[in-house]
Amino acid sequence: MTVTESVVDAKDDARQAESREALANALLLMEERFDSQTKWIVGVIVGMTGIMIAVMVAMLSLTT
């Protein structure tokens, strides 16, 4: 292997490492966004369930 080939291989390795790092960062960002969206959706569902229970209790108390 010549010096030129070694330099080319080193540059390719560096590019691949940068690509892997960029991909890892993108995946981490997607995971963080998915996690925060999941928490928001669960919060909405729990809130709506609480409101429905409160309305049902109010309706039951009016009928008795």
PDB file of N, CA, C and O in Angstrom, chain B, residues numbered from 101:
ATOM      1  N   MET B 101       0.850  -1.175   0.000  1.00  0.00           N
ATOM      2  CA  MET B 101       0.000   0.000   0.000  1.00  0.00           C
ATOM      3  C   MET B 101       0.895   1.237   0.000  1.00  0.00           C
ATOM      4  O   MET B 101       1.841   1.340   0.782  1.00  0.00           O
ATOM      5  N   THR B 102       0.582   2.151  -0.875  1.00  0.00           N
ATOM      6  CA  THR B 102       1.387   3.364  -0.971  1.00  0.00           C
ATOM      7  C   THR B 102       0.879   4.398   0.014  1.00  0.00           C
ATOM      8  O   THR B 102      -0.174   4.243   0.633  1.00  0.00           O
ATOM      9  N   VAL B 103       1.655   5.449   0.139  1.00  0.00           N
ATOM     10  CA  VAL B 103       1.278   6.542   1.035  1.00  0.00           C
ATOM     11  C   VAL B 103      -0.013   7.190   0.557  1.00  0.00           C
ATOM     12  O   VAL B 103      -0.868   7.546   1.368  1.00  0.00           O
ATOM     13  N   THR B 104      -0.158   7.345  -0.750  1.00  0.00           N
ATOM     14  CA  THR B 104      -1.371   7.953  -1.311  1.00  0.00           C
ATOM     15  C   THR B 104      -2.592   7.110  -0.985  1.00  0.00           C
ATOM     16  O   THR B 104      -3.637   7.643  -0.612  1.00  0.00           O
ATOM     17  N   GLU B 105      -2.466   5.805  -1.124  1.00  0.00           N
ATOM     18  CA  GLU B 105      -3.593   4.927  -0.793  1.00  0.00           C
ATOM     19  C   GLU B 105      -3.935   5.008   0.690  1.00  0.00           C
ATOM     20  O   GLU B 105      -5.106   4.969   1.065  1.00  0.00           O
ATOM     21  N   SER B 106      -2.914   5.121   1.526  1.00  0.00           N
ATOM     22  CA  SER B 106      -3.142   5.238   2.964  1.00  0.00           C
ATOM     23  C   SER B 106      -3.889   6.521   3.300  1.00  0.00           C
ATOM     24  O   SER B 106      -4.793   6.530   4.135  1.00  0.00           O
ATOM     25  N   VAL B 107      -3.498   7.604   2.636  1.00  0.00           N
ATOM     26  CA  VAL B 107      -4.168   8.893   2.867  1.00  0.00           C
ATOM     27  C   VAL B 107      -5.616   8.821   2.405  1.00  0.00           C
ATOM     28  O   VAL B 107      -6.512   9.309   3.093  1.00  0.00           O
ATOM     29  N   VAL B 108      -5.849   8.217   1.250  1.00  0.00           N
ATOM     30  CA  VAL B 108      -7.214   8.080   0.727  1.00  0.00           C
ATOM     31  C   VAL B 108      -8.051   7.226   1.673  1.00  0.00           C
ATOM     32  O   VAL B 108      -9.199   7.560   1.965  1.00  0.00           O
ATOM     33  N   ASP B 109      -7.474   6.121   2.152  1.00  0.00           N
ATOM     34  CA  ASP B 109      -8.191   5.266   3.099  1.00  0.00           C
ATOM     35  C   ASP B 109      -8.506   6.010   4.392  1.00  0.00           C
ATOM     36  O   ASP B 109      -9.593   5.860   4.951  1.00  0.00           O
ATOM     37  N   ALA B 110      -7.563   6.805   4.861  1.00  0.00           N
ATOM     38  CA  ALA B 110      -7.780   7.573   6.090  1.00  0.00           C
ATOM     39  C   ALA B 110      -8.900   8.589   5.896  1.00  0.00           C
ATOM     40  O   ALA B 110      -9.724   8.789   6.789  1.00  0.00           O
ATOM     41  N   LYS B 111      -8.929   9.231   4.724  1.00  0.00           N
ATOM     42  CA  LYS B 111      -9.994  10.198   4.443  1.00  0.00           C
ATOM     43  C   LYS B 111     -11.353   9.494   4.372  1.00  0.00           C
ATOM     44  O   LYS B 111     -12.351  10.005   4.879  1.00  0.00           O
ATOM     45  N   ASP B 112     -11.378   8.324   3.740  1.00  0.00           N
ATOM     46  CA  ASP B 112     -12.632   7.561   3.667  1.00  0.00           C
ATOM     47  C   ASP B 112     -13.104   7.151   5.057  1.00  0.00           C
ATOM     48  O   ASP B 112     -14.292   7.231   5.367  1.00  0.00           O
ATOM     49  N   ASP B 113     -12.162   6.711   5.893  1.00  0.00           N
ATOM     50  CA  ASP B 113     -12.517   6.336   7.261  1.00  0.00           C
ATOM     51  C   ASP B 113     -13.066   7.536   8.027  1.00  0.00           C
ATOM     52  O   ASP B 113     -14.026   7.407   8.786  1.00  0.00           O
ATOM     53  N   ALA B 114     -12.458   8.696   7.826  1.00  0.00           N
ATOM     54  CA  ALA B 114     -12.923   9.907   8.502  1.00  0.00           C
ATOM     55  C   ALA B 114     -14.325  10.275   8.031  1.00  0.00           C
ATOM     56  O   ALA B 114     -15.172  10.649   8.842  1.00  0.00           O
ATOM     57  N   ARG B 115     -14.576  10.173   6.728  1.00  0.00           N
ATOM     58  CA  ARG B 115     -15.912  10.476   6.200  1.00  0.00           C
ATOM     59  C   ARG B 115     -16.949   9.507   6.757  1.00  0.00           C
ATOM     60  O   ARG B 115     -18.052   9.910   7.124  1.00  0.00           O
ATOM     61  N   GLN B 116     -16.589   8.230   6.817  1.00  0.00           N
ATOM     62  CA  GLN B 116     -17.521   7.233   7.352  1.00  0.00           C
ATOM     63  C   GLN B 116     -17.809   7.497   8.823  1.00  0.00           C
ATOM     64  O   GLN B 116     -18.944   7.345   9.275  1.00  0.00           O
ATOM     65  N   ALA B 117     -16.787   7.890   9.567  1.00  0.00           N
ATOM     66  CA  ALA B 117     -16.986   8.200  10.985  1.00  0.00           C
ATOM     67  C   ALA B 117     -17.906   9.407  11.141  1.00  0.00           C
ATOM     68  O   ALA B 117     -18.782   9.414  12.006  1.00  0.00           O
ATOM     69  N   GLU B 118     -17.709  10.419  10.314  1.00  0.00           N
ATOM     70  CA  GLU B 118     -18.578  11.599  10.360  1.00  0.00           C
ATOM     71  C   GLU B 118     -20.009  11.226   9.997  1.00  0.00           C
ATOM     72  O   GLU B 118     -20.959  11.705  10.616  1.00  0.00           O
ATOM     73  N   SER B 119     -20.158  10.374   8.997  1.00  0.00           N
ATOM     74  CA  SER B 119     -21.499   9.940   8.596  1.00  0.00           C
ATOM     75  C   SER B 119     -22.178   9.169   9.718  1.00  0.00           C
ATOM     76  O   SER B 119     -23.361   9.370   9.991  1.00  0.00           O
ATOM     77  N   ARG B 120     -21.426   8.285  10.366  1.00  0.00           N
ATOM     78  CA  ARG B 120     -21.996   7.521  11.481  1.00  0.00           C
ATOM     79  C   ARG B 120     -22.394   8.439  12.628  1.00  0.00           C
ATOM     80  O   ARG B 120     -23.441   8.254  13.248  1.00  0.00           O
ATOM     81  N   GLU B 121     -21.553   9.431  12.905  1.00  0.00           N
ATOM     82  CA  GLU B 121     -21.854  10.364  13.987  1.00  0.00           C
ATOM     83  C   GLU B 121     -23.096  11.188  13.653  1.00  0.00           C
ATOM     84  O   GLU B 121     -23.949  11.402  14.514  1.00  0.00           O
ATOM     85  N   ALA B 122     -23.199  11.646  12.419  1.00  0.00           N
ATOM     86  CA  ALA B 122     -24.372  12.418  12.004  1.00  0.00           C
ATOM     87  C   ALA B 122     -25.635  11.567  12.097  1.00  0.00           C
ATOM     88  O   ALA B 122     -26.679  12.050  12.535  1.00  0.00           O
ATOM     89  N   LEU B 123     -25.543  10.314  11.689  1.00  0.00           N
ATOM     90  CA  LEU B 123     -26.690   9.414  11.780  1.00  0.00           C
ATOM     91  C   LEU B 123     -27.077   9.172  13.230  1.00  0.00           C
ATOM     92  O   LEU B 123     -28.261   9.176  13.568  1.00  0.00           O
ATOM     93  N   ALA B 124     -26.092   8.964  14.083  1.00  0.00           N
ATOM     94  CA  ALA B 124     -26.373   8.748  15.506  1.00  0.00           C
ATOM     95  C   ALA B 124     -27.037   9.973  16.121  1.00  0.00           C
ATOM     96  O   ALA B 124     -27.979   9.840  16.903  1.00  0.00           O
ATOM     97  N   ASN B 125     -26.555  11.163  15.775  1.00  0.00           N
ATOM     98  CA  ASN B 125     -27.164  12.392  16.298  1.00  0.00           C
ATOM     99  C   ASN B 125     -28.598  12.550  15.813  1.00  0.00           C
ATOM    100  O   ASN B 125     -29.471  12.965  16.576  1.00  0.00           O
ATOM    101  N   ALA B 126     -28.844  12.221  14.556  1.00  0.00           N
ATOM    102  CA  ALA B 126     -30.205  12.316  14.013  1.00  0.00           C
ATOM    103  C   ALA B 126     -31.132  11.333  14.716  1.00  0.00           C
ATOM    104  O   ALA B 126     -32.273  11.671  15.032  1.00  0.00           O
ATOM    105  N   LEU B 127     -30.650  10.127  14.960  1.00  0.00           N
ATOM    106  CA  LEU B 127     -31.476   9.133  15.658  1.00  0.00           C
ATOM    107  C   LEU B 127     -31.770   9.560  17.090  1.00  0.00           C
ATOM    108  O   LEU B 127     -32.884   9.362  17.575  1.00  0.00           O
ATOM    109  N   LEU B 128     -30.791  10.141  17.769  1.00  0.00           N
ATOM    110  CA  LEU B 128     -31.024  10.628  19.132  1.00  0.00           C
ATOM    111  C   LEU B 128     -32.054  11.750  19.145  1.00  0.00           C
ATOM    112  O   LEU B 128     -32.913  11.797  20.025  1.00  0.00           O
ATOM    113  N   LEU B 129     -31.970  12.649  18.175  1.00  0.00           N
ATOM    114  CA  LEU B 129     -32.936  13.740  18.091  1.00  0.00           C
ATOM    115  C   LEU B 129     -34.337  13.203  17.842  1.00  0.00           C
ATOM    116  O   LEU B 129     -35.300  13.675  18.447  1.00  0.00           O
ATOM    117  N   MET B 130     -34.457  12.216  16.952  1.00  0.00           N
ATOM    118  CA  MET B 130     -35.767  11.615  16.683  1.00  0.00           C
ATOM    119  C   MET B 130     -36.317  10.944  17.935  1.00  0.00           C
ATOM    120  O   MET B 130     -37.512  11.032  18.215  1.00  0.00           O
ATOM    121  N   GLU B 131     -35.451  10.278  18.685  1.00  0.00           N
ATOM    122  CA  GLU B 131     -35.891   9.606  19.905  1.00  0.00           C
ATOM    123  C   GLU B 131     -36.392  10.618  20.930  1.00  0.00           C
ATOM    124  O   GLU B 131     -37.409  10.387  21.584  1.00  0.00           O
ATOM    125  N   GLU B 132     -35.679  11.742  21.076  1.00  0.00           N
ATOM    126  CA  GLU B 132     -36.098  12.777  22.022  1.00  0.00           C
ATOM    127  C   GLU B 132     -37.446  13.365  21.618  1.00  0.00           C
ATOM    128  O   GLU B 132     -38.314  13.570  22.467  1.00  0.00           O
ATOM    129  N   ARG B 133     -37.623  13.635  20.338  1.00  0.00           N
ATOM    130  CA  ARG B 133     -38.896  14.194  19.876  1.00  0.00           C
ATOM    131  C   ARG B 133     -40.032  13.202  20.060  1.00  0.00           C
ATOM    132  O   ARG B 133     -41.124  13.582  20.480  1.00  0.00           O
ATOM    133  N   PHE B 134     -39.788  11.934  19.750  1.00  0.00           N
ATOM    134  CA  PHE B 134     -40.810  10.906  19.921  1.00  0.00           C
ATOM    135  C   PHE B 134     -41.189  10.781  21.384  1.00  0.00           C
ATOM    136  O   PHE B 134     -42.365  10.628  21.715  1.00  0.00           O
ATOM    137  N   ASP B 135     -40.194  10.846  22.264  1.00  0.00           N
ATOM    138  CA  ASP B 135     -40.445  10.726  23.699  1.00  0.00           C
ATOM    139  C   ASP B 135     -41.305  11.884  24.192  1.00  0.00           C
ATOM    140  O   ASP B 135     -42.248  11.670  24.954  1.00  0.00           O
ATOM    141  N   SER B 136     -40.995  13.107  23.769  1.00  0.00           N
ATOM    142  CA  SER B 136     -41.774  14.260  24.220  1.00  0.00           C
ATOM    143  C   SER B 136     -43.183  14.242  23.624  1.00  0.00           C
ATOM    144  O   SER B 136     -44.138  14.632  24.295  1.00  0.00           O
ATOM    145  N   GLN B 137     -43.326  13.793  22.366  1.00  0.00           N
ATOM    146  CA  GLN B 137     -44.654  13.702  21.763  1.00  0.00           C
ATOM    147  C   GLN B 137     -45.488  12.640  22.462  1.00  0.00           C
ATOM    148  O   GLN B 137     -46.689  12.822  22.660  1.00  0.00           O
ATOM    149  N   THR B 138     -44.859  11.536  22.835  1.00  0.00           N
ATOM    150  CA  THR B 138     -45.576  10.467  23.524  1.00  0.00           C
ATOM    151  C   THR B 138     -46.101  10.966  24.862  1.00  0.00           C
ATOM    152  O   THR B 138     -47.244  10.688  25.224  1.00  0.00           O
ATOM    153  N   LYS B 139     -45.274  11.700  25.595  1.00  0.00           N
ATOM    154  CA  LYS B 139     -45.711  12.252  26.883  1.00  0.00           C
ATOM    155  C   LYS B 139     -46.885  13.204  26.679  1.00  0.00           C
ATOM    156  O   LYS B 139     -47.829  13.192  27.469  1.00  0.00           O
ATOM    157  N   TRP B 140     -46.842  14.019  25.643  1.00  0.00           N
ATOM    158  CA  TRP B 140     -47.917  14.969  25.383  1.00  0.00           C
ATOM    159  C   TRP B 140     -49.212  14.228  25.065  1.00  0.00           C
ATOM    160  O   TRP B 140     -50.274  14.587  25.574  1.00  0.00           O
ATOM    161  N   ILE B 141     -49.130  13.198  24.229  1.00  0.00           N
ATOM    162  CA  ILE B 141     -50.323  12.429  23.844  1.00  0.00           C
ATOM    163  C   ILE B 141     -50.915  11.728  25.057  1.00  0.00           C
ATOM    164  O   ILE B 141     -52.131  11.739  25.244  1.00  0.00           O
ATOM    165  N   VAL B 142     -50.072  11.120  25.883  1.00  0.00           N
ATOM    166  CA  VAL B 142     -50.561  10.451  27.093  1.00  0.00           C
ATOM    167  C   VAL B 142     -51.213  11.470  28.019  1.00  0.00           C
ATOM    168  O   VAL B 142     -52.243  11.174  28.625  1.00  0.00           O
ATOM    169  N   GLY B 143     -50.649  12.644  28.138  1.00  0.00           N
ATOM    170  CA  GLY B 143     -51.233  13.691  28.970  1.00  0.00           C
ATOM    171  C   GLY B 143     -52.611  14.107  28.483  1.00  0.00           C
ATOM    172  O   GLY B 143     -53.520  14.312  29.287  1.00  0.00           O
ATOM    173  N   VAL B 144     -52.771  14.232  27.180  1.00  0.00           N
ATOM    174  CA  VAL B 144     -54.077  14.596  26.618  1.00  0.00           C
ATOM    175  C   VAL B 144     -55.102  13.503  26.897  1.00  0.00           C
ATOM    176  O   VAL B 144     -56.236  13.795  27.278  1.00  0.00           O
ATOM    177  N   ILE B 145     -54.708  12.251  26.709  1.00  0.00           N
ATOM    178  CA  ILE B 145     -55.640  11.144  26.946  1.00  0.00           C
ATOM    179  C   ILE B 145     -56.052  11.091  28.410  1.00  0.00           C
ATOM    180  O   ILE B 145     -57.232  10.918  28.715  1.00  0.00           O
ATOM    181  N   VAL B 146     -55.092  11.238  29.318  1.00  0.00           N
ATOM    182  CA  VAL B 146     -55.416  11.219  30.751  1.00  0.00           C
ATOM    183  C   VAL B 146     -56.313  12.401  31.105  1.00  0.00           C
ATOM    184  O   VAL B 146     -57.257  12.249  31.880  1.00  0.00           O
ATOM    185  N   GLY B 147     -56.030  13.564  30.552  1.00  0.00           N
ATOM    186  CA  GLY B 147     -56.863  14.737  30.818  1.00  0.00           C
ATOM    187  C   GLY B 147     -58.281  14.566  30.315  1.00  0.00           C
ATOM    188  O   GLY B 147     -59.234  14.914  31.014  1.00  0.00           O
ATOM    189  N   MET B 148     -58.436  14.032  29.109  1.00  0.00           N
ATOM    190  CA  MET B 148     -59.779  13.813  28.561  1.00  0.00           C
ATOM    191  C   MET B 148     -60.541  12.781  29.386  1.00  0.00           C
ATOM    192  O   MET B 148     -61.745  12.919  29.602  1.00  0.00           O
ATOM    193  N   THR B 149     -59.840  11.753  29.843  1.00  0.00           N
ATOM    194  CA  THR B 149     -60.491  10.743  30.679  1.00  0.00           C
ATOM    195  C   THR B 149     -60.964  11.366  31.982  1.00  0.00           C
ATOM    196  O   THR B 149     -62.068  11.078  32.445  1.00  0.00           O
ATOM    197  N   GLY B 150     -60.146  12.207  32.569  1.00  0.00           N
ATOM    198  CA  GLY B 150     -60.538  12.894  33.800  1.00  0.00           C
ATOM    199  C   GLY B 150     -61.757  13.775  33.600  1.00  0.00           C
ATOM    200  O   GLY B 150     -62.649  13.801  34.448  1.00  0.00           O
ATOM    201  N   ILE B 151     -61.807  14.491  32.499  1.00  0.00           N
ATOM    202  CA  ILE B 151     -62.963  15.349  32.210  1.00  0.00           C
ATOM    203  C   ILE B 151     -64.214  14.503  32.010  1.00  0.00           C
ATOM    204  O   ILE B 151     -65.286  14.856  32.502  1.00  0.00           O
ATOM    205  N   MET B 152     -64.086  13.379  31.286  1.00  0.00           N
ATOM    206  CA  MET B 152     -65.247  12.506  31.070  1.00  0.00           C
ATOM    207  C   MET B 152     -65.771  11.948  32.392  1.00  0.00           C
ATOM    208  O   MET B 152     -66.982  11.882  32.603  1.00  0.00           O
ATOM    209  N   ILE B 153     -64.871  11.550  33.275  1.00  0.00           N
ATOM    210  CA  ILE B 153     -65.298  11.026  34.582  1.00  0.00           C
ATOM    211  C   ILE B 153     -65.988  12.118  35.382  1.00  0.00           C
ATOM    212  O   ILE B 153     -67.008  11.861  36.022  1.00  0.00           O
ATOM    213  N   ALA B 154     -65.449  13.333  35.357  1.00  0.00           N
ATOM    214  CA  ALA B 154     -66.067  14.437  36.090  1.00  0.00           C
ATOM    215  C   ALA B 154     -67.465  14.732  35.555  1.00  0.00           C
ATOM    216  O   ALA B 154     -68.381  14.983  36.338  1.00  0.00           O
ATOM    217  N   VAL B 155     -67.643  14.707  34.244  1.00  0.00           N
ATOM    218  CA  VAL B 155     -68.957  14.952  33.650  1.00  0.00           C
ATOM    219  C   VAL B 155     -69.927  13.840  34.032  1.00  0.00           C
ATOM    220  O   VAL B 155     -71.081  14.115  34.362  1.00  0.00           O
ATOM    221  N   MET B 156     -69.475  12.593  33.993  1.00  0.00           N
ATOM    222  CA  MET B 156     -70.352  11.477  34.361  1.00  0.00           C
ATOM    223  C   MET B 156     -70.767  11.552  35.823  1.00  0.00           C
ATOM    224  O   MET B 156     -71.925  11.294  36.151  1.00  0.00           O
ATOM    225  N   VAL B 157     -69.839  11.901  36.699  1.00  0.00           N
ATOM    226  CA  VAL B 157     -70.171  12.036  38.125  1.00  0.00           C
ATOM    227  C   VAL B 157     -71.162  13.170  38.315  1.00  0.00           C
ATOM    228  O   VAL B 157     -72.099  13.044  39.104  1.00  0.00           O
ATOM    229  N   ALA B 158     -70.971  14.272  37.608  1.00  0.00           N
ATOM    230  CA  ALA B 158     -71.901  15.397  37.719  1.00  0.00           C
ATOM    231  C   ALA B 158     -73.285  14.996  37.220  1.00  0.00           C
ATOM    232  O   ALA B 158     -74.289  15.364  37.830  1.00  0.00           O
ATOM    233  N   MET B 159     -73.352  14.249  36.124  1.00  0.00           N
ATOM    234  CA  MET B 159     -74.650  13.815  35.596  1.00  0.00           C
ATOM    235  C   MET B 159     -75.333  12.846  36.560  1.00  0.00           C
ATOM    236  O   MET B 159     -76.545  12.927  36.761  1.00  0.00           O
ATOM    237  N   LEU B 160     -74.577  11.945  37.147  1.00  0.00           N
ATOM    238  CA  LEU B 160     -75.156  10.998  38.106  1.00  0.00           C
ATOM    239  C   LEU B 160     -75.656  11.710  39.357  1.00  0.00           C
ATOM    240  O   LEU B 160     -76.687  11.337  39.918  1.00  0.00           O
ATOM    241  N   SER B 161     -74.933  12.727  39.792  1.00  0.00           N
ATOM    242  CA  SER B 161     -75.369  13.437  40.995  1.00  0.00           C
ATOM    243  C   SER B 161     -76.621  14.264  40.716  1.00  0.00           C
ATOM    244  O   SER B 161     -77.396  14.522  41.637  1.00  0.00           O
ATOM    245  N   LEU B 162     -76.838  14.683  39.478  1.00  0.00           N
ATOM    246  CA  LEU B 162     -78.039  15.441  39.141  1.00  0.00           C
ATOM    247  C   LEU B 162     -79.271  14.536  39.057  1.00  0.00           C
ATOM    248  O   LEU B 162     -80.385  14.987  39.320  1.00  0.00           O
ATOM    249  N   THR B 163     -79.084  13.275  38.697  1.00  0.00           N
ATOM    250  CA  THR B 163     -80.229  12.373  38.542  1.00  0.00           C
ATOM    251  C   THR B 163     -80.685  11.787  39.866  1.00  0.00           C
ATOM    252  O   THR B 163     -81.796  11.262  39.943  1.00  0.00           O
ATOM    253  N   THR B 164     -79.876  11.855  40.904  1.00  0.00           N
ATOM    254  CA  THR B 164     -80.294  11.278  42.196  1.00  0.00           C
ATOM    255  C   THR B 164     -80.712  12.334  43.167  1.00  0.00           C
ATOM    256  O   THR B 164     -81.091  12.019  44.296  1.00  0.00           O
TER     257      THR B 164
END
